[in-house]
Structures are given as structure tokens and as C-alpha cells.
Amino acid sequence: MSTFSTCTSSTRPASPANGDVLFETDTKNVILWDGSNWRGYNNDGVSVPPISNTRSLFVDGTDDHAEVTGSAEIQISYPLTISAWIYPTLNAATGNSRTIISWGSALAGQGRFLQLVDSSNKLGFGTYQSQLTSSNALSLNNWYHVAATVTTGSTKLYVNGSLDTTGSNTLNSFTYTKTHVGELYYSSTTAARHFAGNIDELALYNSVLTDAEIAQVYNSGNPIDLNSNAGSYSSASNLKAWWRMGDGTEAGAGSTIYDMSTNDSNSDDLTIIQGSMTTSPTAP
């Protein structure tokens, strides 16, 4: 059995021969010298056994949503990671958006929301003061894993386990209110910009997951158990909420979606105001 020679990203051979193939021990990537340049072949991470997943939350884009009241621990300012699987079925109108999750208030820098922006259907994370939008658009009627990591001054957006874009942000403190899933929360009486489609495996962390961890959570399109560290994923202890949208204790019945995070002392269950847990389309 043959094996690759090894190097690191900073110790690549100075005079390689055409066709040389090496394994980089620091990046875990395979590189090939084509006679002029090194060609990199990124690794897909360690394959972790997927968790059983058959249901998701369907919201209609008009008034459907779910919410949880007043838990400061999940209304995280920063550092923050949001992770979710989404299946969008309608674009927003120009100048509008379709919100996956939101909390905070509609004042400068005091909101936190993840959404699909305008008719372009690009992923966006905003604070009511600044918003970062992905380079790539998401197609309708397809499952995507999306994530945002947020720390002071910097936001990263990921689609299907890969970093899409990085940008700056403005983060101010805010008063804890409600966390809304499927709509943008403005005040105690006003909400809008409703998501249309399915939302699944929605998770919040009070830490910034690394690029490798985001890729592992995506797991080549197969959701994993977020309560257990595995492969490149090592942030289970920072998981503050994990809503499985029908695959948790609720088992697809009733109007409560249970918080399935087990490494946290509080349970932050969602109440479905409108919408339903469904098995169609097939959950990721």
C-alpha cells in the first residue's frame, strides 16, 4: 500500500516535480503540483454518524412563527454562533427579508437576527446598525445548512459548512425580551419579515465555532448530535439552545418545541404561535 509524503502549508517543497502529491499535516489537505502551481484539495472533515432526523418546523411566510420569552442566556450578545438547517420556499420582496431567528430590539446595534435578504435570497446577519450579506444566493426548495459567528467587530457567514464571507459589525447592549423563530422581532407588539419554508436543528452557542467545527456540524449534509463532541466539533459545552423542531421530546406533537441542549442548566422551550411540525419536505 502506498502513502503520501507529508509537509505543512509552510514547508511545501521548493522544487517539486510535475505531478507530486503531498499531504499537509496542519491543514489536513492533499496538494498536487501541476507544473506551475500547487492545487489544493480540501478535506471534508471527519465523517460523524448522523442523528435521526425526520421532522422540521414549517412556517408560511405570513404570520407563522415560534417564540420563547425572556431567557437572557439565549439572547446572546457576543461571542455568538447561530446554526440552522433551512428549506426556503419563497423569496422576499425587494427591500424586505425572511427571518430565521431574531432577538433584541430595533435600535442601533441592539438587535441580533439571521435572515434571507431581499429577492436575492442571500444569507444575512444584522444588528439594526450593520448587516453582513453572503456572496452566494440560496436556491428555493433546497435544504441548506447556514451559520453565523459573531464577535466584537467581526461576523462570519457560512453556507453548507464553508465560509462564505467575513465582515465588520456594530454590537451594542440591549434589553432582553423574546427570541422569535421565523420572524423579525421589533417590539412587544410588532413583528414582520416572516420566513417561508422549513427550519430545522436550530442551535445557539455563547462561543464562536471554528471553521472546522462549522464544517463538522454540516457533516456533508447529515446533521449530528450537537450535545456530544465528535470529529472536529468540540463546543458541545457552549451549546445554549438546540431546537430539533419535532425530533426532540415533543416527537412531532403539540405546540411546544423542547430545547434539547443537555449541557446547560436552563430549558428554553419554543411555543409555536402559528405553523406546524411536519415531515414534508424530507428533513435533512
Stockholm file with secondary structure:
# STOCKHOLM 1.0

chainA/1-284         MSTFSTCTSSTRPASPANGDVLFETDTKNVILWDGSNWRGYNNDGVSVPPISNTRSLFVDGTDDHAEVTGSAEIQISYPLTISAWIYPTLNAATGNSRTIISWGSALAGQGRFLQLVDSSNKLGFGTYQSQLTSSNALSLNNWYHVAATVTTGSTKLYVNGSLDTTGSNTLNSFTYTKTHVGELYYSSTTAARHFAGNIDELALYNSVLTDAEIAQVYNSGNPIDLNSNAGSYSSASNLKAWWRMGDGTEAGAGSTIYDMSTNDSNSDDLTIIQGSMTTSPTAP
#=GR chainA/1-284 SS CCCCEEECTTCCCSSCCTTCEEEETTTCCEEEECSSSEEEECCCCCCCCCCCCCCEEEEESSSCEEEEECCTTTSCCSSEEEEEEEEECSCCCTTCEEEEEEEECSSTTCEEEEEEETTTTEEEEECSSCEEEEEEECCTTSCEEEEEEEETTEEEEEETTEEEEEECCCCCCCCCCEEEESSEECSSSCEECBCEEEEEEEEEESSCCCHHHHHHHHGGGCCCCTTSCBTTBCCGGGEEEEECTTSSTTTTCSSEECBCCCSSSCCCCEEEEECEEECCSCCC
#=GC SS_cons         CCCCEEECTTCCCSSCCTTCEEEETTTCCEEEECSSSEEEECCCCCCCCCCCCCCEEEEESSSCEEEEECCTTTSCCSSEEEEEEEEECSCCCTTCEEEEEEEECSSTTCEEEEEEETTTTEEEEECSSCEEEEEEECCTTSCEEEEEEEETTEEEEEETTEEEEEECCCCCCCCCCEEEESSEECSSSCEECBCEEEEEEEEEESSCCCHHHHHHHHGGGCCCCTTSCBTTBCCGGGEEEEECTTSSTTTTCSSEECBCCCSSSCCCCEEEEECEEECCSCCC
//
